[in-house]
Amino acid sequence: MAPPIINAKLIAGVRNNSPYAAWAQQGLSPGEIKGRILSTLAPLYRNPSVLDQIPFEVLAKEAVTIGAVRSVAGSASIFDTILSHYRSSLDRYPDAAMSALHQWDPAIARGGSEFISIFLTEADKAKLPLEEARLDLLRNIGGLLEACVQPQLKSLLHHALIARGESVNAKHLDGMRFGNVVDRLWHTIDCQDLLAPLPWRLRLHTWRNIAQHHSAVVDGERIVCDYREGNAIRQIALDRHEMMEVARQLQTILGVLRSARFIFVTDSAELIRMHAPAGLRRSASRPELEFIEFASLLATQGFSIAGIECSQACSHLSVRDETDQPPRERAVHASQFVVATWQYFPCPAIRVTYLDKKGRAFLDATASGRDCEDIVEERIPFEQLAHRVILSLRTNTDPDLGTTPLDGAKPDAR
């Protein structure tokens, strides 16, 4: 696997948008954080036991999104409505529902990749002159709706029509105009707040058209948007903050659509495997998405990423402690991340440096890529890591850290 592009914005995004660092600072243990993650997700599943089969880093990432979107006023109801239509299609016509899932996977995966690109290239709207903020907001809104929301809506419409017993052709849905998709959903599911978010009550394709047609101009301190309603041309005027709120709400809508489908897909994993077409290849996940999972996993253990350096010879991860626990024990805990680091940044040598809460380097843990690979491929048990990793205490005269040896401490192999 090619190593993900290391981007400071992704690292900051995990820290700023997830609660895990704050929970660790409050004294919650990794086990307690895991319990909170599972308590967020389990009530949404018909079969909560499937959570044991999903990699924990995936659950950690998804729990952040699901918790965030369901906390927004009205979003929990939208989420439940979307999930109910997916499940109704499966309950009534399982073969057709499973076929539809596979048919929309590639488009939805492309949408996820587009979202990462939009996020990484997004500018700080508060610092831009209003003309440039207008242009960047229109770019974000148009990209979100066209590339990310639209395939999710088509997938939802496909399943909603299946649930009604209608014969549906994915190719026909794929060729439908965005406005026709929104209109068909409007008359198929009871979810106006999804398709025409408050307080503006403009349908999603109208916002898309405003963005794509660049029919918005700056007038003083407001952005004036022209849009067509039937044969009439109408206007809506928003200030910078209100226009930014439009973009935030549309991102929440994408999160609700994506999260509901994630719950449905993972809850139905066994059926999906049984109905997978012969020769089907799963859409490849963008490396940056996998990196977010990696950063989320570290965050659930009470660590944030302080830096990553990769060369042909070595991948070097620095993690900063978010807790007030004794640095010696936490440093040994952090040493086990050599294996996870190799999985995301494979190299002949792997090094993890532990920094205490004040950012002071305390311990280096080094392992060979071959040993990490053997553990991942289960050629040797994980417990062997304690005998393969080299722990090196940094020289430091700070009395909080001390200078004495580690007294034979081994990495935590739990």
C-alpha positions in Angstrom: 0.0 0.0 0.0 1.3 3.4 -1.0 1.8 5.6 2.1 -0.8 8.3 2.5 0.1 11.9 1.9 1.0 13.4 5.3 -1.1 16.5 5.7 -1.1 18.7 8.8 -4.7 19.6 8.1 -5.8 15.9 8.4 -3.9 15.7 11.7 -5.5 18.8 13.1 -8.9 17.7 11.8 -8.8 14.5 13.8 -7.7 16.4 17.0 -10.3 19.3 16.6 -13.3 17.3 15.5 -13.1 14.2 17.7 -13.7 14.2 21.5 -11.0 11.6 22.2 -8.2 14.0 23.3 -10.6 15.8 25.6 -11.8 12.5 27.1 -8.2 11.4 27.7 -7.5 14.8 29.3 -10.5 14.2 31.6 -8.9 10.9 32.7 -10.8 8.3 30.7 -8.9 5.2 30.0 -8.6 3.7 26.5 -11.1 1.0 27.7 -13.6 3.7 28.8 -13.2 5.5 25.5 -13.9 2.3 23.6 -17.0 1.8 25.8 -18.3 5.2 24.8 -17.7 4.5 21.1 -19.5 1.3 21.3 -22.4 2.8 23.3 -22.7 5.4 20.5 -22.9 2.8 17.8 -24.5 -0.3 19.3 -28.1 1.1 19.6 -28.1 1.8 15.9 -27.5 -1.8 14.9 -30.0 -4.6 14.6 -27.1 -7.0 15.2 -24.6 -5.2 17.5 -22.4 -8.2 17.6 -21.1 -7.2 14.1 -19.2 -4.4 15.9 -16.7 -7.1 17.0 -15.8 -7.8 13.4 -15.2 -4.2 12.3 -11.6 -2.8 12.8 -11.7 -0.5 15.9 -10.0 2.3 14.0 -13.0 2.3 11.6 -15.4 2.4 14.5 -13.5 5.3 16.1 -13.6 7.4 13.0 -17.3 6.6 12.2 -18.4 7.2 15.8 -17.1 10.8 15.5 -19.2 11.5 12.4 -22.3 9.7 13.6 -22.2 11.4 17.0 -21.7 14.8 15.4 -24.5 14.6 12.8 -27.0 13.1 15.2 -26.4 15.9 17.7 -27.5 18.5 15.2 -31.1 19.6 15.7 -33.4 17.5 13.4 -30.5 15.3 12.0 -31.3 12.3 14.2 -34.8 12.1 12.7 -33.4 12.4 9.1 -30.8 9.7 9.9 -33.5 7.3 11.2 -35.7 8.0 8.1 -32.8 7.2 5.7 -31.8 4.1 7.6 -35.4 2.9 7.7 -35.7 3.1 3.9 -32.5 1.1 3.4 -33.7 -1.5 5.8 -37.2 -1.7 4.3 -35.7 -2.5 0.9 -33.6 -5.3 2.5 -36.5 -6.7 4.4 -38.9 -6.8 1.4 -36.6 -7.5 -1.5 -33.1 -8.6 -0.2 -31.7 -9.7 -3.6 -32.6 -6.3 -5.2 -31.3 -4.4 -2.2 -28.0 -6.2 -2.1 -27.5 -5.7 -5.9 -28.2 -1.9 -5.5 -25.6 -1.6 -2.7 -22.9 -3.1 -4.9 -24.0 -0.9 -7.9 -23.6 2.4 -6.0 -20.4 1.6 -4.1 -18.0 2.9 -6.8 -19.8 6.3 -7.2 -20.0 6.7 -3.4 -16.3 5.8 -3.0 -15.5 8.5 -5.6 -17.6 10.9 -3.7 -15.6 10.2 -0.5 -12.4 10.9 -2.4 -13.8 14.1 -3.7 -14.7 15.2 -0.2 -11.2 14.7 1.0 -9.9 16.9 -1.8 -12.5 19.6 -1.0 -11.4 19.5 2.6 -7.7 19.7 1.9 -8.0 22.6 -0.5 -10.5 24.6 1.5 -9.5 28.1 2.4 -10.3 30.0 5.7 -13.4 31.9 4.6 -13.2 34.3 7.6 -9.9 35.6 6.4 -10.7 35.9 2.7 -12.1 39.1 1.1 -15.8 38.7 0.5 -15.4 38.2 -3.3 -12.9 35.4 -2.8 -14.9 33.9 0.1 -18.0 33.9 -2.3 -16.0 32.0 -4.9 -14.6 29.5 -2.5 -17.9 28.9 -0.9 -19.6 28.3 -4.2 -16.8 25.9 -5.1 -17.3 24.0 -1.9 -21.1 23.9 -2.1 -21.1 22.8 -5.8 -18.5 20.1 -5.2 -20.2 18.8 -2.1 -23.6 18.5 -3.8 -22.5 17.3 -7.3 -19.8 14.9 -6.4 -20.6 13.8 -2.8 -24.3 14.2 -2.0 -25.7 13.3 -5.4 -24.5 9.6 -5.5 -25.7 9.2 -1.9 -29.2 10.5 -2.9 -29.3 8.2 -5.9 -28.4 5.2 -3.8 -31.1 6.2 -1.3 -33.7 6.7 -4.0 -32.8 3.3 -5.5 -33.5 1.6 -2.2 -36.6 3.6 -1.4 -38.1 2.6 -4.8 -37.1 -1.1 -4.2 -38.9 -0.9 -0.8 -42.1 0.2 -2.7 -41.8 -2.8 -5.0 -40.8 -0.8 -8.0 -38.5 -2.2 -10.7 -35.4 0.1 -10.7 -32.6 0.4 -13.2 -29.4 1.8 -11.7 -28.2 3.0 -15.0 -31.4 5.0 -15.5 -31.0 6.6 -12.0 -27.4 7.4 -12.7 -28.4 9.3 -15.8 -31.1 11.4 -14.0 -30.6 15.1 -13.5 -29.9 16.2 -10.0 -33.2 18.1 -9.8 -35.2 15.1 -11.0 -33.5 12.9 -8.3 -34.5 15.4 -5.6 -38.0 15.7 -6.9 -38.5 11.9 -7.1 -37.2 11.6 -3.5 -39.5 14.4 -2.4 -42.5 12.4 -3.5 -41.1 9.0 -2.3 -39.8 9.7 1.3 -41.0 12.0 4.0 -37.8 13.9 4.6 -38.2 17.6 3.5 -35.5 18.8 5.9 -33.0 16.5 4.1 -33.9 17.8 0.6 -34.7 21.5 1.4 -32.8 22.3 4.6 -34.0 25.0 7.0 -34.2 27.9 7.3 -34.0 28.7 3.6 -36.1 25.9 2.2 -34.3 25.9 -1.1 -34.0 22.4 -2.5 -30.5 20.8 -2.8 -30.4 21.1 -6.6 -31.2 24.8 -6.4 -28.1 25.3 -4.2 -26.1 23.2 -6.7 -27.4 25.4 -9.6 -26.4 28.6 -7.8 -22.9 27.2 -7.3 -22.4 25.7 -10.7 -23.9 28.7 -12.7 -22.0 31.2 -10.6 -25.2 33.1 -10.2 -24.1 34.9 -7.0 -22.5 38.4 -6.7 -21.3 40.6 -3.9 -23.5 43.5 -3.0 -22.0 45.4 -0.1 -21.7 43.0 2.8 -24.0 40.4 1.3 -23.8 37.7 -1.3 -26.8 37.9 -3.6 -27.8 34.6 -5.3 -30.1 34.3 -8.3 -32.0 31.1 -8.9 -34.8 29.9 -11.1 -38.2 28.8 -9.7 -40.4 27.7 -12.6 -40.2 30.5 -15.1 -39.4 33.1 -12.5 -35.9 34.3 -11.4 -35.7 34.8 -7.6 -33.0 36.0 -5.3 -31.7 35.2 -1.8 -29.2 37.5 -0.1 -26.9 36.1 2.6 -24.0 37.6 4.6 -20.7 35.8 4.9 -21.7 34.0 8.1 -25.0 32.8 6.6 -23.4 31.6 3.4 -20.9 29.6 5.5 -23.8 28.1 7.4 -25.3 26.9 4.1 -22.0 25.0 3.4 -22.0 23.6 7.0 -25.5 22.4 6.7 -24.9 20.7 3.4 -21.8 19.0 4.9 -24.1 17.8 7.8 -26.5 16.4 5.2 -23.7 14.5 3.5 -22.7 13.2 6.9 -26.2 12.0 7.7 -26.5 10.2 4.3 -23.1 8.6 4.6 -23.5 7.5 8.2 -26.9 6.0 7.7 -25.6 4.0 4.8 -22.5 2.9 6.8 -24.7 1.5 9.5 -26.8 -0.3 7.0 -23.8 -1.7 5.1 -21.9 -2.9 8.2 -25.1 -4.3 9.8 -25.7 -6.3 6.6 -22.1 -7.4 6.1 -22.8 -11.2 6.0 -25.6 -10.7 3.4 -23.5 -8.5 1.3 -20.8 -11.1 1.2 -23.3 -13.8 0.2 -24.7 -11.6 -2.6 -21.5 -10.2 -4.0 -21.3 -10.6 -7.8 -18.6 -13.0 -9.0 -15.3 -11.2 -9.6 -16.4 -8.1 -7.7 -13.6 -5.8 -6.5 -14.3 -3.5 -3.7 -13.6 0.2 -4.4 -10.1 1.1 -3.2 -10.2 3.4 -0.2 -8.3 6.7 -0.6 -5.1 6.6 1.5 -6.0 9.8 3.3 -9.2 8.2 4.6 -7.1 5.3 6.0 -4.8 7.9 7.6 -7.7 9.5 9.4 -8.6 6.0 10.8 -4.9 5.6 12.0 -5.0 9.0 13.7 -8.4 8.2 15.3 -7.0 5.0 16.6 -4.1 6.8 18.3 -6.5 9.4 19.7 -8.6 6.7 21.4 -5.5 5.7 23.3 -4.9 9.3 24.5 -2.3 10.3 22.0 -2.2 12.9 19.2 0.2 12.9 16.3 3.0 15.4 16.7 4.7 14.6 13.4 5.5 12.0 10.8 8.7 11.8 8.8 9.1 9.1 6.1 12.1 8.2 3.9 12.9 5.1 2.0 14.8 3.7 5.0 12.6 4.7 8.0 9.1 5.8 9.0 9.2 8.0 12.1 6.0 8.7 14.1 6.0 11.2 17.0 3.1 11.0 19.4 2.2 13.4 22.1 0.5 12.3 25.3 -2.8 13.9 26.1 -3.0 12.5 29.6 -1.4 13.3 33.0 -0.5 9.7 33.6 3.2 8.7 34.4 5.3 9.2 31.3 7.2 6.0 31.8 4.1 3.8 31.5 2.7 5.8 28.7 5.9 5.8 26.8 6.0 2.0 26.8 2.3 2.0 25.8 3.2 4.2 22.8 5.9 1.8 21.7 3.4 -0.7 20.5 2.4 1.8 17.7 5.4 0.6 15.7 3.2 -2.1 14.2 0.3 0.3 13.3 2.8 2.7 11.9 4.3 0.0 9.6 0.8 -0.8 8.4 0.2 2.8 7.2 3.8 3.7 6.4 5.7 0.5 5.5 9.5 0.9 5.6 12.5 -1.3 6.5 12.7 0.5 9.9 10.0 2.0 12.1 10.5 4.4 14.9 8.0 5.9 17.4 8.9 8.8 19.6 6.9 9.4 22.7 6.4 13.0 23.8 4.9 13.9 27.2 2.0 16.3 27.5 4.4 19.3 27.5 5.9 18.1 24.2 9.2 16.8 25.6 10.7 13.8 23.9 11.1 10.9 26.4 11.4 7.5 24.6 12.2 6.1 21.2 10.9 2.7 20.2 12.4 1.1 17.1 11.5 -2.1 15.2 12.3 -3.6 11.9 9.6 -3.5 9.2 10.1 -7.3 8.8 9.2 -7.9 12.4 6.1 -5.7 12.1 5.0 -7.5 9.0 5.4 -10.8 10.7 3.1 -9.7 13.5 0.5 -8.2 11.1 0.5 -11.4 9.0 0.3 -13.4 12.2 3.5 -15.4 11.5 4.5 -14.5 15.0 2.2 -13.5 18.0 1.8 -9.9 18.9 3.3 -10.6 22.3 6.7 -11.2 20.5 6.8 -7.4 19.9 8.1 -7.0 23.4 11.2 -9.0 22.4 11.7 -7.4 19.0 11.3 -3.6 19.7 14.3 -1.6 21.0 13.5 1.0 23.6 15.8 4.0 24.0 15.3 6.5 26.8 16.1 10.1 25.7 18.8 11.8 27.8 17.0 14.4 29.9 17.8 16.1 33.2 14.2 17.3 33.8 13.2 15.8 37.2 9.7 15.1 35.9 11.2 12.6 33.4 14.2 11.3 35.2 17.3 9.7 33.7 17.2 6.2 35.2 16.8 3.1 32.9 13.4 1.6 32.1 14.1 -1.3 34.4 13.4 -3.8 31.7 10.0 -2.4 30.8 8.5 -4.1 27.7 5.9 -2.8 25.3 2.3 -3.3 26.3 1.2 -6.2 24.0 -2.5 -6.2 24.9 
